[in-house]
C-alpha cells in the first residue's frame, strides 16, 4: 500500500536463530485502526526478502563494527 514503517527496535536471539520486532505503543492509540494495522504491516514486511536482507546487512554491519565477528 506504499505505507512505510520502522519499528522501535529489533531483538535477536542468535542461540535460537530467532528475531523479534519491538514496538511500543501509546495507550491512547486505537487497537484496531492503529496497532493491529501496524502489526500487520510488520508481519508482511518481515516476509519480504528485500526487507530481510536489509535487516541482515544492518546486523552484520553492527557485528563487524563492534569487532565481534568471532563471537558469532
PyMOL Python script that loads the backbone (N, CA, C, O; Angstrom):
from pymol import cmd

cmd.read_pdbstr("""\
ATOM      1  N   UNK A   1       0.824  -1.200   0.000  1.00  0.00           N
ATOM      2  CA  UNK A   1       0.000   0.000   0.000  1.00  0.00           C
ATOM      3  C   UNK A   1       0.859   1.252   0.000  1.00  0.00           C
ATOM      4  O   UNK A   1       0.333   2.365   0.026  1.00  0.00           O
ATOM      5  N   UNK A   2       2.162   1.084  -0.029  1.00  0.00           N
ATOM      6  CA  UNK A   2       3.039   2.235  -0.025  1.00  0.00           C
ATOM      7  C   UNK A   2       3.214   2.858   1.340  1.00  0.00           C
ATOM      8  O   UNK A   2       3.804   3.931   1.462  1.00  0.00           O
ATOM      9  N   UNK A   3       2.708   2.199   2.374  1.00  0.00           N
ATOM     10  CA  UNK A   3       2.871   2.719   3.727  1.00  0.00           C
ATOM     11  C   UNK A   3       4.128   2.126   4.327  1.00  0.00           C
ATOM     12  O   UNK A   3       4.269   0.908   4.428  1.00  0.00           O
ATOM     13  N   UNK A   4       5.022   2.982   4.716  1.00  0.00           N
ATOM     14  CA  UNK A   4       6.245   2.513   5.349  1.00  0.00           C
ATOM     15  C   UNK A   4       6.080   2.485   6.851  1.00  0.00           C
ATOM     16  O   UNK A   4       5.076   2.938   7.399  1.00  0.00           O
ATOM     17  N   UNK A   5       7.057   1.961   7.478  1.00  0.00           N
ATOM     18  CA  UNK A   5       7.043   1.947   8.929  1.00  0.00           C
ATOM     19  C   UNK A   5       8.346   1.380   9.440  1.00  0.00           C
ATOM     20  O   UNK A   5       8.880   0.414   8.895  1.00  0.00           O
ATOM     21  N   UNK A   6       8.838   1.977  10.470  1.00  0.00           N
ATOM     22  CA  UNK A   6      10.056   1.489  11.097  1.00  0.00           C
ATOM     23  C   UNK A   6       9.720   1.197  12.550  1.00  0.00           C
ATOM     24  O   UNK A   6       9.285   2.087  13.281  1.00  0.00           O
ATOM     25  N   UNK A   7       9.919  -0.049  12.972  1.00  0.00           N
ATOM     26  CA  UNK A   7       9.614  -0.367  14.368  1.00  0.00           C
ATOM     27  C   UNK A   7      10.603   0.313  15.312  1.00  0.00           C
ATOM     28  O   UNK A   7      11.628   0.847  14.888  1.00  0.00           O
ATOM     29  N   UNK A   8      10.273   0.278  16.583  1.00  0.00           N
ATOM     30  CA  UNK A   8      11.146   0.902  17.580  1.00  0.00           C
ATOM     31  C   UNK A   8      12.463   0.149  17.728  1.00  0.00           C
ATOM     32  O   UNK A   8      13.471   0.732  18.127  1.00  0.00           O
ATOM     33  N   UNK A   9      12.460  -1.129  17.411  1.00  0.00           N
ATOM     34  CA  UNK A   9      13.698  -1.886  17.518  1.00  0.00           C
ATOM     35  C   UNK A   9      13.505  -3.326  17.114  1.00  0.00           C
ATOM     36  O   UNK A   9      12.421  -3.751  16.714  1.00  0.00           O
ATOM     37  N   UNK A  10      14.589  -4.061  17.231  1.00  0.00           N
ATOM     38  CA  UNK A  10      14.584  -5.496  16.952  1.00  0.00           C
ATOM     39  C   UNK A  10      15.330  -6.180  18.086  1.00  0.00           C
ATOM     40  O   UNK A  10      16.229  -5.595  18.689  1.00  0.00           O
ATOM     41  N   UNK A  11      14.959  -7.407  18.370  1.00  0.00           N
ATOM     42  CA  UNK A  11      15.685  -8.239  19.331  1.00  0.00           C
ATOM     43  C   UNK A  11      16.084  -9.514  18.607  1.00  0.00           C
ATOM     44  O   UNK A  11      15.291 -10.101  17.870  1.00  0.00           O
ATOM     45  N   UNK A  12      17.314  -9.933  18.825  1.00  0.00           N
ATOM     46  CA  UNK A  12      17.837 -11.119  18.153  1.00  0.00           C
ATOM     47  C   UNK A  12      18.275 -12.136  19.187  1.00  0.00           C
ATOM     48  O   UNK A  12      19.002 -11.809  20.125  1.00  0.00           O
ATOM     49  N   UNK A  13      17.829 -13.367  19.013  1.00  0.00           N
ATOM     50  CA  UNK A  13      18.278 -14.485  19.854  1.00  0.00           C
ATOM     51  C   UNK A  13      19.069 -15.404  18.933  1.00  0.00           C
ATOM     52  O   UNK A  13      18.504 -16.278  18.276  1.00  0.00           O
ATOM     53  N   UNK A  14      20.370 -15.199  18.891  1.00  0.00           N
ATOM     54  CA  UNK A  14      21.211 -15.952  17.973  1.00  0.00           C
ATOM     55  C   UNK A  14      21.302 -17.428  18.360  1.00  0.00           C
ATOM     56  O   UNK A  14      21.500 -18.283  17.497  1.00  0.00           O
ATOM     57  N   UNK A  15      21.162 -17.726  19.631  1.00  0.00           N
ATOM     58  CA  UNK A  15      21.212 -19.124  20.074  1.00  0.00           C
ATOM     59  C   UNK A  15      20.024 -19.917  19.526  1.00  0.00           C
ATOM     60  O   UNK A  15      20.158 -21.098  19.205  1.00  0.00           O
ATOM     61  N   UNK A  16      18.874 -19.275  19.422  1.00  0.00           N
ATOM     62  CA  UNK A  16      17.669 -19.946  18.922  1.00  0.00           C
ATOM     63  C   UNK A  16      17.378 -19.611  17.465  1.00  0.00           C
ATOM     64  O   UNK A  16      16.411 -20.109  16.889  1.00  0.00           O
ATOM     65  N   UNK A  17      18.223 -18.762  16.869  1.00  0.00           N
ATOM     66  CA  UNK A  17      18.031 -18.341  15.482  1.00  0.00           C
ATOM     67  C   UNK A  17      16.650 -17.705  15.289  1.00  0.00           C
ATOM     68  O   UNK A  17      15.926 -18.024  14.347  1.00  0.00           O
ATOM     69  N   UNK A  18      16.310 -16.799  16.204  1.00  0.00           N
ATOM     70  CA  UNK A  18      15.019 -16.105  16.164  1.00  0.00           C
ATOM     71  C   UNK A  18      15.255 -14.599  16.254  1.00  0.00           C
ATOM     72  O   UNK A  18      16.260 -14.136  16.793  1.00  0.00           O
ATOM     73  N   UNK A  19      14.297 -13.855  15.710  1.00  0.00           N
ATOM     74  CA  UNK A  19      14.342 -12.414  15.861  1.00  0.00           C
ATOM     75  C   UNK A  19      12.934 -11.883  16.048  1.00  0.00           C
ATOM     76  O   UNK A  19      11.955 -12.517  15.656  1.00  0.00           O
ATOM     77  N   UNK A  20      12.851 -10.709  16.653  1.00  0.00           N
ATOM     78  CA  UNK A  20      11.567 -10.144  17.045  1.00  0.00           C
ATOM     79  C   UNK A  20      11.526  -8.657  16.739  1.00  0.00           C
ATOM     80  O   UNK A  20      12.539  -7.961  16.814  1.00  0.00           O
ATOM     81  N   UNK A  21      10.352  -8.189  16.398  1.00  0.00           N
ATOM     82  CA  UNK A  21      10.125  -6.763  16.195  1.00  0.00           C
ATOM     83  C   UNK A  21       9.668  -6.178  17.532  1.00  0.00           C
ATOM     84  O   UNK A  21       8.814  -6.748  18.210  1.00  0.00           O
ATOM     85  N   UNK A  22      10.239  -5.050  17.896  1.00  0.00           N
ATOM     86  CA  UNK A  22       9.847  -4.364  19.125  1.00  0.00           C
ATOM     87  C   UNK A  22       9.112  -3.089  18.740  1.00  0.00           C
ATOM     88  O   UNK A  22       9.606  -2.285  17.949  1.00  0.00           O
ATOM     89  N   UNK A  23       7.938  -2.918  19.304  1.00  0.00           N
ATOM     90  CA  UNK A  23       7.148  -1.716  19.041  1.00  0.00           C
ATOM     91  C   UNK A  23       6.436  -1.318  20.329  1.00  0.00           C
ATOM     92  O   UNK A  23       5.704  -2.115  20.915  1.00  0.00           O
ATOM     93  N   UNK A  24       6.653  -0.098  20.757  1.00  0.00           N
ATOM     94  CA  UNK A  24       5.961   0.450  21.920  1.00  0.00           C
ATOM     95  C   UNK A  24       4.803   1.298  21.428  1.00  0.00           C
ATOM     96  O   UNK A  24       4.930   2.026  20.443  1.00  0.00           O
ATOM     97  N   UNK A  25       3.708   1.206  22.094  1.00  0.00           N
ATOM     98  CA  UNK A  25       2.525   1.964  21.686  1.00  0.00           C
ATOM     99  C   UNK A  25       1.967   2.774  22.841  1.00  0.00           C
ATOM    100  O   UNK A  25       2.126   2.429  24.012  1.00  0.00           O
ATOM    101  N   UNK A  26       1.313   3.857  22.473  1.00  0.00           N
ATOM    102  CA  UNK A  26       0.621   4.681  23.452  1.00  0.00           C
ATOM    103  C   UNK A  26      -0.722   4.056  23.782  1.00  0.00           C
ATOM    104  O   UNK A  26      -1.386   3.499  22.908  1.00  0.00           O
ATOM    105  N   UNK A  27      -1.115   4.145  25.016  1.00  0.00           N
ATOM    106  CA  UNK A  27      -2.409   3.620  25.440  1.00  0.00           C
ATOM    107  C   UNK A  27      -3.549   4.290  24.684  1.00  0.00           C
ATOM    108  O   UNK A  27      -4.616   3.699  24.517  1.00  0.00           O
ATOM    109  N   UNK A  28      -3.331   5.508  24.230  1.00  0.00           N
ATOM    110  CA  UNK A  28      -4.385   6.250  23.537  1.00  0.00           C
ATOM    111  C   UNK A  28      -4.566   5.806  22.079  1.00  0.00           C
ATOM    112  O   UNK A  28      -5.552   6.183  21.446  1.00  0.00           O
ATOM    113  N   UNK A  29      -3.644   5.023  21.543  1.00  0.00           N
ATOM    114  CA  UNK A  29      -3.789   4.561  20.161  1.00  0.00           C
ATOM    115  C   UNK A  29      -4.869   3.500  20.064  1.00  0.00           C
ATOM    116  O   UNK A  29      -4.983   2.626  20.924  1.00  0.00           O
ATOM    117  N   UNK A  30      -5.649   3.589  19.017  1.00  0.00           N
ATOM    118  CA  UNK A  30      -6.723   2.632  18.779  1.00  0.00           C
ATOM    119  C   UNK A  30      -6.138   1.257  18.472  1.00  0.00           C
ATOM    120  O   UNK A  30      -5.194   1.132  17.692  1.00  0.00           O
ATOM    121  N   UNK A  31      -6.705   0.236  19.089  1.00  0.00           N
ATOM    122  CA  UNK A  31      -6.210  -1.127  18.873  1.00  0.00           C
ATOM    123  C   UNK A  31      -6.395  -1.543  17.426  1.00  0.00           C
ATOM    124  O   UNK A  31      -5.458  -2.060  16.817  1.00  0.00           O
ATOM    125  N   UNK A  32      -7.571  -1.333  16.858  1.00  0.00           N
ATOM    126  CA  UNK A  32      -7.856  -1.860  15.520  1.00  0.00           C
ATOM    127  C   UNK A  32      -7.377  -0.965  14.396  1.00  0.00           C
ATOM    128  O   UNK A  32      -6.810  -1.457  13.421  1.00  0.00           O
ATOM    129  N   UNK A  33      -7.588   0.329  14.506  1.00  0.00           N
ATOM    130  CA  UNK A  33      -7.219   1.201  13.383  1.00  0.00           C
ATOM    131  C   UNK A  33      -5.738   1.569  13.368  1.00  0.00           C
ATOM    132  O   UNK A  33      -5.220   1.983  12.331  1.00  0.00           O
ATOM    133  N   UNK A  34      -5.055   1.428  14.489  1.00  0.00           N
ATOM    134  CA  UNK A  34      -3.645   1.795  14.509  1.00  0.00           C
ATOM    135  C   UNK A  34      -2.738   0.604  14.822  1.00  0.00           C
ATOM    136  O   UNK A  34      -1.883   0.243  14.014  1.00  0.00           O
ATOM    137  N   UNK A  35      -2.925   0.002  15.984  1.00  0.00           N
ATOM    138  CA  UNK A  35      -1.994  -1.035  16.437  1.00  0.00           C
ATOM    139  C   UNK A  35      -2.086  -2.289  15.575  1.00  0.00           C
ATOM    140  O   UNK A  35      -1.056  -2.786  15.119  1.00  0.00           O
ATOM    141  N   UNK A  36      -3.273  -2.810  15.339  1.00  0.00           N
ATOM    142  CA  UNK A  36      -3.420  -4.028  14.528  1.00  0.00           C
ATOM    143  C   UNK A  36      -2.944  -3.793  13.098  1.00  0.00           C
ATOM    144  O   UNK A  36      -2.326  -4.668  12.492  1.00  0.00           O
ATOM    145  N   UNK A  37      -3.233  -2.620  12.567  1.00  0.00           N
ATOM    146  CA  UNK A  37      -2.793  -2.291  11.209  1.00  0.00           C
ATOM    147  C   UNK A  37      -1.272  -2.245  11.149  1.00  0.00           C
ATOM    148  O   UNK A  37      -0.673  -2.730  10.188  1.00  0.00           O
ATOM    149  N   UNK A  38      -0.655  -1.675  12.153  1.00  0.00           N
ATOM    150  CA  UNK A  38       0.800  -1.576  12.189  1.00  0.00           C
ATOM    151  C   UNK A  38       1.440  -2.962  12.338  1.00  0.00           C
ATOM    152  O   UNK A  38       2.419  -3.264  11.656  1.00  0.00           O
ATOM    153  N   UNK A  39       0.909  -3.786  13.204  1.00  0.00           N
ATOM    154  CA  UNK A  39       1.428  -5.150  13.366  1.00  0.00           C
ATOM    155  C   UNK A  39       1.307  -5.913  12.057  1.00  0.00           C
ATOM    156  O   UNK A  39       2.228  -6.636  11.677  1.00  0.00           O
ATOM    157  N   UNK A  40       0.193  -5.762  11.366  1.00  0.00           N
ATOM    158  CA  UNK A  40       0.007  -6.435  10.074  1.00  0.00           C
ATOM    159  C   UNK A  40       1.073  -6.007   9.074  1.00  0.00           C
ATOM    160  O   UNK A  40       1.615  -6.840   8.347  1.00  0.00           O
ATOM    161  N   UNK A  41       1.375  -4.715   9.035  1.00  0.00           N
ATOM    162  CA  UNK A  41       2.413  -4.236   8.123  1.00  0.00           C
ATOM    163  C   UNK A  41       3.772  -4.836   8.466  1.00  0.00           C
ATOM    164  O   UNK A  41       4.531  -5.200   7.568  1.00  0.00           O
ATOM    165  N   UNK A  42       4.085  -4.941   9.751  1.00  0.00           N
ATOM    166  CA  UNK A  42       5.379  -5.510  10.158  1.00  0.00           C
ATOM    167  C   UNK A  42       5.459  -6.996   9.816  1.00  0.00           C
ATOM    168  O   UNK A  42       6.512  -7.487   9.408  1.00  0.00           O
ATOM    169  N   UNK A  43       4.361  -7.701   9.980  1.00  0.00           N
ATOM    170  CA  UNK A  43       4.344  -9.132   9.641  1.00  0.00           C
ATOM    171  C   UNK A  43       4.575  -9.319   8.144  1.00  0.00           C
ATOM    172  O   UNK A  43       5.383 -10.154   7.737  1.00  0.00           O
ATOM    173  N   UNK A  44       3.873  -8.549   7.332  1.00  0.00           N
ATOM    174  CA  UNK A  44       4.044  -8.646   5.880  1.00  0.00           C
ATOM    175  C   UNK A  44       5.462  -8.251   5.492  1.00  0.00           C
ATOM    176  O   UNK A  44       6.094  -8.920   4.674  1.00  0.00           O
ATOM    177  N   UNK A  45       5.954  -7.188   6.065  1.00  0.00           N
ATOM    178  CA  UNK A  45       7.296  -6.717   5.745  1.00  0.00           C
ATOM    179  C   UNK A  45       8.358  -7.743   6.126  1.00  0.00           C
ATOM    180  O   UNK A  45       9.350  -7.902   5.416  1.00  0.00           O
ATOM    181  N   UNK A  46       8.157  -8.434   7.232  1.00  0.00           N
ATOM    182  CA  UNK A  46       9.130  -9.433   7.697  1.00  0.00           C
ATOM    183  C   UNK A  46       9.234 -10.614   6.741  1.00  0.00           C
ATOM    184  O   UNK A  46      10.211 -11.361   6.782  1.00  0.00           O
ATOM    185  N   UNK A  47       8.243 -10.786   5.889  1.00  0.00           N
ATOM    186  CA  UNK A  47       8.269 -11.868   4.908  1.00  0.00           C
ATOM    187  C   UNK A  47       8.909 -11.441   3.587  1.00  0.00           C
ATOM    188  O   UNK A  47       9.160 -12.273   2.715  1.00  0.00           O
ATOM    189  N   UNK A  48       9.167 -10.153   3.447  1.00  0.00           N
ATOM    190  CA  UNK A  48       9.714  -9.610   2.211  1.00  0.00           C
ATOM    191  C   UNK A  48      11.224  -9.856   2.158  1.00  0.00           C
ATOM    192  O   UNK A  48      11.943  -9.417   3.057  1.00  0.00           O
ATOM    193  N   UNK A  49      11.719 -10.543   1.132  1.00  0.00           N
ATOM    194  CA  UNK A  49      13.158 -10.837   1.050  1.00  0.00           C
ATOM    195  C   UNK A  49      14.046  -9.591   1.072  1.00  0.00           C
ATOM    196  O   UNK A  49      15.132  -9.616   1.652  1.00  0.00           O
ATOM    197  N   UNK A  50      13.598  -8.515   0.452  1.00  0.00           N
ATOM    198  CA  UNK A  50      14.394  -7.281   0.445  1.00  0.00           C
ATOM    199  C   UNK A  50      14.523  -6.719   1.862  1.00  0.00           C
ATOM    200  O   UNK A  50      15.609  -6.314   2.277  1.00  0.00           O
ATOM    201  N   UNK A  51      13.433  -6.697   2.586  1.00  0.00           N
ATOM    202  CA  UNK A  51      13.459  -6.205   3.961  1.00  0.00           C
ATOM    203  C   UNK A  51      14.352  -7.078   4.823  1.00  0.00           C
ATOM    204  O   UNK A  51      15.142  -6.568   5.618  1.00  0.00           O
ATOM    205  N   UNK A  52      14.232  -8.395   4.672  1.00  0.00           N
ATOM    206  CA  UNK A  52      15.043  -9.327   5.460  1.00  0.00           C
ATOM    207  C   UNK A  52      16.535  -9.124   5.171  1.00  0.00           C
ATOM    208  O   UNK A  52      17.357  -9.200   6.084  1.00  0.00           O
ATOM    209  N   UNK A  53      16.885  -8.867   3.910  1.00  0.00           N
ATOM    210  CA  UNK A  53      18.287  -8.611   3.566  1.00  0.00           C
ATOM    211  C   UNK A  53      18.777  -7.314   4.210  1.00  0.00           C
ATOM    212  O   UNK A  53      19.910  -7.241   4.685  1.00  0.00           O
ATOM    213  N   UNK A  54      17.920  -6.294   4.222  1.00  0.00           N
ATOM    214  CA  UNK A  54      18.308  -5.021   4.832  1.00  0.00           C
ATOM    215  C   UNK A  54      18.581  -5.202   6.323  1.00  0.00           C
ATOM    216  O   UNK A  54      19.567  -4.682   6.845  1.00  0.00           O
ATOM    217  N   UNK A  55      17.712  -5.936   7.000  1.00  0.00           N
ATOM    218  CA  UNK A  55      17.901  -6.188   8.425  1.00  0.00           C
ATOM    219  C   UNK A  55      19.176  -6.995   8.640  1.00  0.00           C
ATOM    220  O   UNK A  55      19.987  -6.658   9.502  1.00  0.00           O
ATOM    221  N   UNK A  56      19.357  -8.067   7.853  1.00  0.00           N
ATOM    222  CA  UNK A  56      20.555  -8.909   7.952  1.00  0.00           C
ATOM    223  C   UNK A  56      21.817  -8.078   7.764  1.00  0.00           C
ATOM    224  O   UNK A  56      22.764  -8.185   8.543  1.00  0.00           O
ATOM    225  N   UNK A  57      21.822  -7.244   6.717  1.00  0.00           N
ATOM    226  CA  UNK A  57      23.002  -6.433   6.432  1.00  0.00           C
ATOM    227  C   UNK A  57      23.313  -5.472   7.573  1.00  0.00           C
ATOM    228  O   UNK A  57      24.477  -5.257   7.910  1.00  0.00           O
ATOM    229  N   UNK A  58      22.280  -4.899   8.161  1.00  0.00           N
ATOM    230  CA  UNK A  58      22.490  -3.977   9.280  1.00  0.00           C
ATOM    231  C   UNK A  58      23.065  -4.728  10.481  1.00  0.00           C
ATOM    232  O   UNK A  58      23.965  -4.224  11.152  1.00  0.00           O
ATOM    233  N   UNK A  59      22.556  -5.914  10.752  1.00  0.00           N
ATOM    234  CA  UNK A  59      23.086  -6.717  11.862  1.00  0.00           C
ATOM    235  C   UNK A  59      24.552  -7.055  11.611  1.00  0.00           C
ATOM    236  O   UNK A  59      25.383  -6.922  12.509  1.00  0.00           O
ATOM    237  N   UNK A  60      24.873  -7.492  10.391  1.00  0.00           N
ATOM    238  CA  UNK A  60      26.265  -7.815  10.056  1.00  0.00           C
ATOM    239  C   UNK A  60      27.167  -6.592  10.241  1.00  0.00           C
ATOM    240  O   UNK A  60      28.267  -6.701  10.783  1.00  0.00           O
ATOM    241  N   UNK A  61      26.698  -5.443   9.793  1.00  0.00           N
ATOM    242  CA  UNK A  61      27.483  -4.216   9.934  1.00  0.00           C
ATOM    243  C   UNK A  61      27.766  -3.921  11.394  1.00  0.00           C
ATOM    244  O   UNK A  61      28.891  -3.570  11.749  1.00  0.00           O
ATOM    245  N   UNK A  62      26.762  -4.057  12.245  1.00  0.00           N
ATOM    246  CA  UNK A  62      26.940  -3.800  13.668  1.00  0.00           C
ATOM    247  C   UNK A  62      27.938  -4.780  14.297  1.00  0.00           C
ATOM    248  O   UNK A  62      28.780  -4.384  15.103  1.00  0.00           O
ATOM    249  N   UNK A  63      27.840  -6.038  13.927  1.00  0.00           N
ATOM    250  CA  UNK A  63      28.755  -7.055  14.462  1.00  0.00           C
ATOM    251  C   UNK A  63      30.184  -6.740  14.052  1.00  0.00           C
ATOM    252  O   UNK A  63      31.097  -6.812  14.875  1.00  0.00           O
ATOM    253  N   UNK A  64      30.385  -6.393  12.789  1.00  0.00           N
ATOM    254  CA  UNK A  64      31.721  -6.082  12.285  1.00  0.00           C
ATOM    255  C   UNK A  64      32.266  -4.824  12.949  1.00  0.00           C
ATOM    256  O   UNK A  64      33.419  -4.802  13.379  1.00  0.00           O
ATOM    257  N   UNK A  65      31.442  -3.764  13.039  1.00  0.00           N
ATOM    258  CA  UNK A  65      31.894  -2.506  13.631  1.00  0.00           C
ATOM    259  C   UNK A  65      32.262  -2.666  15.101  1.00  0.00           C
ATOM    260  O   UNK A  65      33.131  -1.954  15.604  1.00  0.00           O
ATOM    261  N   UNK A  66      31.616  -3.583  15.783  1.00  0.00           N
ATOM    262  CA  UNK A  66      31.907  -3.809  17.207  1.00  0.00           C
ATOM    263  C   UNK A  66      33.032  -4.814  17.414  1.00  0.00           C
ATOM    264  O   UNK A  66      33.415  -5.100  18.548  1.00  0.00           O
ATOM    265  N   UNK A  67      33.559  -5.346  16.319  1.00  0.00           N
ATOM    266  CA  UNK A  67      34.659  -6.300  16.416  1.00  0.00           C
ATOM    267  C   UNK A  67      34.253  -7.612  17.066  1.00  0.00           C
ATOM    268  O   UNK A  67      35.052  -8.226  17.774  1.00  0.00           O
ATOM    269  N   UNK A  68      33.029  -8.044  16.835  1.00  0.00           N
ATOM    270  CA  UNK A  68      32.510  -9.246  17.476  1.00  0.00           C
ATOM    271  C   UNK A  68      32.284 -10.403  16.520  1.00  0.00           C
ATOM    272  O   UNK A  68      31.465 -11.281  16.793  1.00  0.00           O
ATOM    273  N   UNK A  69      33.002 -10.415  15.401  1.00  0.00           N
ATOM    274  CA  UNK A  69      32.805 -11.462  14.397  1.00  0.00           C
ATOM    275  C   UNK A  69      33.020 -12.847  14.992  1.00  0.00           C
ATOM    276  O   UNK A  69      32.221 -13.755  14.764  1.00  0.00           O
ATOM    277  N   UNK A  70      34.097 -13.010  15.754  1.00  0.00           N
ATOM    278  CA  UNK A  70      34.423 -14.323  16.331  1.00  0.00           C
ATOM    279  C   UNK A  70      33.319 -14.804  17.279  1.00  0.00           C
ATOM    280  O   UNK A  70      33.069 -16.005  17.383  1.00  0.00           O
ATOM    281  N   UNK A  71      32.676 -13.889  17.955  1.00  0.00           N
ATOM    282  CA  UNK A  71      31.609 -14.234  18.901  1.00  0.00           C
ATOM    283  C   UNK A  71      30.424 -14.897  18.189  1.00  0.00           C
ATOM    284  O   UNK A  71      29.737 -15.740  18.767  1.00  0.00           O
ATOM    285  N   UNK A  72      30.194 -14.510  16.939  1.00  0.00           N
ATOM    286  CA  UNK A  72      29.049 -15.020  16.208  1.00  0.00           C
ATOM    287  C   UNK A  72      29.459 -16.081  15.209  1.00  0.00           C
ATOM    288  O   UNK A  72      28.610 -16.623  14.502  1.00  0.00           O
TER     289      UNK A  72
END
""", "prot")
cmd.dss("prot")
cmd.show_as("cartoon", "prot")
cmd.util.cbc("prot")
cmd.orient("prot")
